[in-house]
């Protein structure tokens, strides 16, 4: 499984590609940051993010895209920029028919470090160890993107099984529509 992780942001949008399956060593295929100038107009920044994401999709051909789910913060301006960058990443993937998964920051931290309260340094250290890198990717947005991809690879099999179980349970609960019977004239036996 090849996953593009996206840590959305207007100024720095972290991107990282990880390949592998749960329970086996993972391989980093690429990591970086799509940058936009903070003084540029919002529309131009979103177009720059779109172009950057499209280049990563063209180059790495991921099977899935994992994006950090936007969570509530006190700084509304930061949340808006993160949500807009997140939407661009989801749009780029969906336009190509690539499935998109959203993971909360605490889900990602818990998957990679074992605790949902890990700090950026702990996430970077574990990403470095899990991917057998020489040093943590810089900036932290790049390490976070790799952590998103790792989280998705590890969680996808369990999530798929849960979705299948929910679908089967819903199908079992759905009442079956009775087959409509037509009223036919009674059959008479004709003597021979």
C-alpha positions as CSV (number, residue, x, y, z in Angstrom):
1,X,0.0,0.0,0.0
2,X,1.4,3.4,-0.9
3,X,0.0,6.4,1.0
4,X,0.5,10.1,0.6
5,X,0.2,11.8,4.0
6,X,-0.8,15.5,4.0
7,X,-0.3,17.8,7.0
8,X,-2.4,20.8,5.7
9,X,-1.3,24.3,6.2
10,X,-1.4,27.5,4.1
11,X,2.2,28.5,4.6
12,X,3.7,25.0,4.9
13,X,1.8,22.0,3.8
14,X,3.7,18.9,4.7
15,X,3.6,15.9,2.3
16,X,5.1,12.5,2.7
17,X,4.8,9.1,0.9
18,X,5.1,5.8,2.8
19,X,4.8,2.4,1.3
20,X,4.2,-0.9,3.1
21,X,1.7,-3.0,5.0
22,X,0.8,-3.3,8.6
23,X,3.2,-5.6,10.5
24,X,6.0,-5.2,8.1
25,X,8.8,-2.6,7.8
26,X,7.7,0.5,6.1
27,X,9.6,2.5,3.4
28,X,9.6,6.3,2.9
29,X,9.3,7.1,-0.8
30,X,9.4,10.9,-0.4
31,X,9.0,13.8,2.0
32,X,8.7,17.5,1.6
33,X,6.7,20.7,2.1
34,X,4.6,22.7,-0.3
35,X,5.3,26.3,0.6
36,X,3.3,29.5,-0.1
37,X,4.3,33.1,0.6
38,X,2.3,34.5,3.6
39,X,1.8,37.8,1.8
40,X,0.3,36.3,-1.3
41,X,-3.5,36.5,-2.0
42,X,-5.4,33.5,-0.6
43,X,-6.6,32.3,-4.0
44,X,-3.0,32.2,-5.3
45,X,-1.8,30.3,-2.2
46,X,-4.5,27.7,-2.7
47,X,-3.6,27.3,-6.4
48,X,0.1,26.9,-5.4
49,X,-0.9,24.2,-2.9
50,X,-3.0,22.5,-5.6
51,X,-0.1,22.5,-8.0
52,X,2.2,21.1,-5.3
53,X,-0.1,18.3,-4.3
54,X,-0.8,17.4,-8.0
55,X,3.0,17.1,-8.6
56,X,3.3,14.7,-5.6
57,X,0.3,12.7,-6.9
58,X,1.9,12.5,-10.4
59,X,5.3,11.5,-9.2
60,X,4.4,9.0,-6.5
61,X,1.0,7.6,-7.7
62,X,-0.4,6.8,-4.2
63,X,-3.3,4.4,-3.6
64,X,-4.6,6.4,-0.7
65,X,-4.3,9.9,0.6
66,X,-4.4,10.5,4.4
67,X,-5.1,14.0,5.5
68,X,-5.1,15.4,9.0
69,X,-8.6,16.1,10.2
70,X,-9.1,19.8,11.0
71,X,-9.8,20.2,14.7
72,X,-11.1,23.2,16.6
73,X,-8.5,25.7,17.8
74,X,-8.9,29.0,19.5
75,X,-7.2,30.8,16.6
76,X,-10.0,30.8,13.9
77,X,-7.7,32.2,11.3
78,X,-5.3,29.3,11.6
79,X,-8.3,26.8,11.5
80,X,-9.6,28.4,8.3
81,X,-6.3,28.2,6.5
82,X,-5.8,24.6,7.6
83,X,-9.3,23.7,6.5
84,X,-8.8,25.3,3.1
85,X,-5.5,23.5,2.5
86,X,-7.1,20.3,3.6
87,X,-9.9,20.7,1.2
88,X,-7.5,21.3,-1.7
89,X,-5.7,18.0,-0.9
90,X,-9.0,16.1,-0.7
91,X,-10.1,17.7,-4.0
92,X,-6.9,16.7,-5.8
93,X,-7.1,13.1,-4.6
94,X,-10.9,12.8,-5.2
95,X,-10.6,14.2,-8.7
96,X,-8.3,11.3,-9.5
97,X,-10.5,8.7,-7.8
98,X,-8.0,8.2,-5.0
99,X,-9.7,7.3,-1.6
100,X,-9.1,9.9,1.1
101,X,-9.0,9.2,4.8
102,X,-9.1,11.7,7.6
103,X,-7.2,11.1,10.8
104,X,-7.2,13.3,13.9
105,X,-3.9,14.5,15.4
106,X,-4.4,12.4,18.5
107,X,-5.1,9.3,16.4
108,X,-1.9,9.8,14.5
109,X,0.2,10.5,17.6
110,X,-1.3,7.4,19.3
111,X,-0.6,5.2,16.3
112,X,3.0,6.3,15.9
113,X,4.1,6.9,19.5
114,X,1.6,5.0,21.6
115,X,0.1,8.1,23.2
116,X,-2.3,10.7,21.8
117,X,-0.6,13.5,23.8
118,X,2.9,13.1,22.2
119,X,4.7,16.3,21.2
120,X,6.2,17.1,17.8
121,X,9.7,15.9,18.9
122,X,8.4,12.5,20.0
123,X,6.5,12.1,16.7
124,X,9.6,13.1,14.7
125,X,11.7,10.6,16.7
126,X,9.3,7.7,16.1
127,X,8.9,8.5,12.4
128,X,12.7,8.5,12.2
129,X,12.9,5.1,13.9
130,X,10.0,3.5,12.1
131,X,11.2,4.5,8.6
132,X,14.9,3.9,9.5
133,X,16.0,7.4,8.7
134,X,19.2,9.1,9.7
135,X,17.5,12.1,11.1
136,X,14.0,13.4,11.7
137,X,12.5,15.1,8.6
138,X,12.5,18.9,8.8
139,X,10.3,20.9,9.3
140,X,7.9,19.2,11.7
141,X,5.2,19.5,9.0
142,X,7.1,17.0,6.9
143,X,7.5,14.5,9.8
144,X,3.8,14.9,10.6
145,X,2.9,14.1,7.0
146,X,4.9,10.8,7.2
147,X,3.2,10.1,10.5
148,X,-0.2,10.4,8.8
149,X,0.8,8.0,6.1
150,X,2.1,5.5,8.7
151,X,-1.1,5.8,10.8
152,X,-3.2,5.1,7.7
153,X,-1.2,2.0,6.7
154,X,-1.5,0.6,10.2
155,X,-5.1,1.5,10.8
156,X,-6.6,0.8,7.4
157,X,-7.0,-3.0,7.8
158,X,-8.9,-2.6,11.1
159,X,-11.0,0.2,9.8
160,X,-11.9,-1.8,6.7
161,X,-13.0,-4.8,8.8
162,X,-15.1,-2.5,11.0
163,X,-16.8,-0.9,8.0
164,X,-17.5,-4.4,6.6
165,X,-19.0,-5.5,9.9
166,X,-21.2,-2.4,10.2
167,X,-22.4,-2.9,6.6
168,X,-23.2,-6.6,7.3
169,X,-25.0,-5.6,10.6
170,X,-27.0,-2.9,8.8
171,X,-28.0,-5.3,6.1
172,X,-29.1,-7.9,8.6
173,X,-31.3,-5.3,10.4
174,X,-32.9,-4.1,7.2
175,X,-36.3,-5.6,6.9
176,X,-36.8,-7.5,3.7
177,X,-39.6,-6.4,1.5
178,X,-42.1,-9.2,1.1
179,X,-42.6,-10.4,-2.5
180,X,-45.9,-9.1,-3.8
181,X,-48.3,-11.9,-4.7
182,X,-50.7,-11.4,-7.6
183,X,-54.2,-12.7,-7.2
184,X,-54.6,-15.4,-9.7
185,X,-57.8,-17.2,-10.4
186,X,-58.1,-20.5,-8.5
187,X,-56.8,-23.5,-10.4
188,X,-59.5,-26.1,-11.3
189,X,-58.8,-29.6,-11.9
190,X,-60.3,-30.8,-15.1
191,X,-61.5,-34.4,-15.2
192,X,-60.0,-36.5,-17.9
